């Protein structure tokens, strides 16, 4: 574990719990709900059927790695999680524009702004924890 302050350590623990909860939710959803199991979204584009089932564990691995990295105080995880949040932001915009279930430009832009702000917040917290 790094020499992080108690305030930043609390953030790391909170983020580890968030990643673990996300992992458990995704695994349960992907394994137990047939209507969800056959759809995954990568860079905002839906993949269906076998491709969805084969790529779902990649999402699980991302959250498992995040939980481990936050729990063990890896300093690179803040930047990685900020970049991932920005990837999610862009993915939401693309999904809203390309999916029949998407809502178009306005919801896409709102979601882009929300997840980009979360990415900025993660980067900011990470910088403060390094200082």
C-alpha positions as CSV (number, residue, x, y, z in Angstrom):
1,X,0.0,0.0,0.0
2,X,1.2,3.5,-0.7
3,X,1.6,6.2,1.9
4,X,-1.7,7.9,1.2
5,X,-3.3,10.1,3.8
6,X,-6.3,8.9,5.8
7,X,-8.7,11.1,3.7
8,X,-7.5,9.7,0.4
9,X,-7.5,6.2,1.9
10,X,-11.2,6.6,2.7
11,X,-11.7,7.5,-1.0
12,X,-9.8,4.4,-2.1
13,X,-11.8,2.2,0.2
14,X,-15.1,3.8,-1.1
15,X,-14.0,3.3,-4.7
16,X,-13.0,-0.3,-4.0
17,X,-16.4,-1.0,-2.5
18,X,-18.1,0.7,-5.5
19,X,-16.1,-1.5,-7.9
20,X,-16.8,-4.6,-6.0
21,X,-20.5,-3.8,-5.8
22,X,-20.5,-3.1,-9.6
23,X,-18.8,-6.4,-10.2
24,X,-21.3,-8.4,-8.2
25,X,-24.2,-6.5,-9.9
26,X,-22.8,-7.1,-13.4
27,X,-22.1,-10.8,-12.8
28,X,-25.5,-11.5,-11.3
29,X,-27.2,-9.5,-14.1
30,X,-25.3,-11.1,-16.9
31,X,-25.8,-14.7,-15.5
32,X,-29.4,-14.5,-14.2
33,X,-31.3,-12.2,-16.6
34,X,-31.6,-13.7,-20.1
35,X,-32.8,-10.4,-21.7
36,X,-29.6,-8.7,-20.5
37,X,-27.2,-11.6,-20.9
38,X,-27.3,-11.3,-24.7
39,X,-26.4,-7.6,-24.9
40,X,-23.1,-5.9,-24.1
41,X,-22.0,-2.4,-25.0
42,X,-18.5,-1.6,-26.1
43,X,-17.6,2.0,-27.1
44,X,-21.4,2.7,-27.3
45,X,-22.0,-0.1,-29.8
46,X,-24.2,-3.0,-28.9
47,X,-23.0,-6.6,-29.4
48,X,-25.5,-9.4,-29.2
49,X,-25.7,-13.1,-28.6
50,X,-22.5,-15.1,-28.3
51,X,-20.3,-12.0,-28.6
52,X,-22.1,-10.5,-25.7
53,X,-21.7,-13.6,-23.5
54,X,-18.0,-13.9,-24.5
55,X,-17.2,-10.3,-23.8
56,X,-19.1,-9.8,-20.5
57,X,-16.2,-11.2,-18.5
58,X,-14.1,-8.4,-19.8
59,X,-16.4,-5.9,-18.0
60,X,-16.2,-8.1,-14.9
61,X,-12.4,-8.1,-15.1
62,X,-12.3,-4.3,-15.3
63,X,-14.2,-3.9,-12.1
64,X,-12.3,-6.6,-10.4
65,X,-9.1,-5.0,-11.3
66,X,-10.4,-1.6,-10.1
67,X,-11.5,-3.1,-6.8
68,X,-8.1,-4.7,-6.3
69,X,-6.2,-1.6,-7.3
70,X,-8.2,0.8,-5.1
71,X,-8.1,-1.7,-2.1
72,X,-4.3,-2.0,-2.4
73,X,-3.7,1.7,-2.9
74,X,-2.2,1.6,-6.4
75,X,-1.5,5.2,-7.4
76,X,-2.2,4.6,-11.1
77,X,-5.8,3.5,-10.5
78,X,-7.0,7.1,-10.2
79,X,-5.8,8.0,-13.6
80,X,-7.1,4.7,-15.1
81,X,-10.5,5.2,-13.5
82,X,-10.7,8.8,-14.8
83,X,-9.9,7.6,-18.3
84,X,-12.4,4.8,-18.0
85,X,-15.1,7.3,-16.9
86,X,-14.4,9.4,-20.0
87,X,-14.6,6.3,-22.1
88,X,-18.0,5.6,-20.5
89,X,-19.0,9.2,-21.2
90,X,-18.2,8.9,-24.9
91,X,-19.9,5.4,-25.0
92,X,-23.1,6.9,-23.6
93,X,-23.1,9.5,-26.4
94,X,-22.5,6.9,-29.1
95,X,-25.1,4.5,-27.7
96,X,-27.8,7.2,-27.5
97,X,-27.1,8.0,-31.2
98,X,-26.8,4.5,-32.5
99,X,-29.0,2.2,-30.5
100,X,-32.8,1.9,-31.1
101,X,-33.1,2.1,-27.4
102,X,-31.0,5.3,-27.2
103,X,-32.6,8.7,-26.7
104,X,-30.7,10.8,-29.3
105,X,-28.5,13.8,-28.9
106,X,-29.9,15.5,-25.8
107,X,-29.8,12.5,-23.5
108,X,-26.4,11.5,-25.0
109,X,-24.9,15.0,-24.3
110,X,-26.3,15.0,-20.7
111,X,-24.8,11.6,-20.1
112,X,-21.5,12.6,-21.7
113,X,-21.3,15.6,-19.4
114,X,-22.2,13.6,-16.3
115,X,-19.6,10.9,-16.8
116,X,-16.9,13.3,-18.0
117,X,-17.5,15.3,-14.8
118,X,-17.1,12.1,-12.8
119,X,-13.8,11.4,-14.8
120,X,-12.6,14.9,-13.9
121,X,-13.5,14.3,-10.2
122,X,-11.6,11.0,-10.2
123,X,-8.6,12.7,-11.7
124,X,-8.8,15.6,-9.1
125,X,-9.1,13.2,-6.2
126,X,-6.1,11.2,-7.5
127,X,-4.0,14.3,-7.9
128,X,-4.8,15.4,-4.3
129,X,-3.9,11.9,-3.0
130,X,-0.5,12.2,-4.7
131,X,0.3,15.6,-3.1
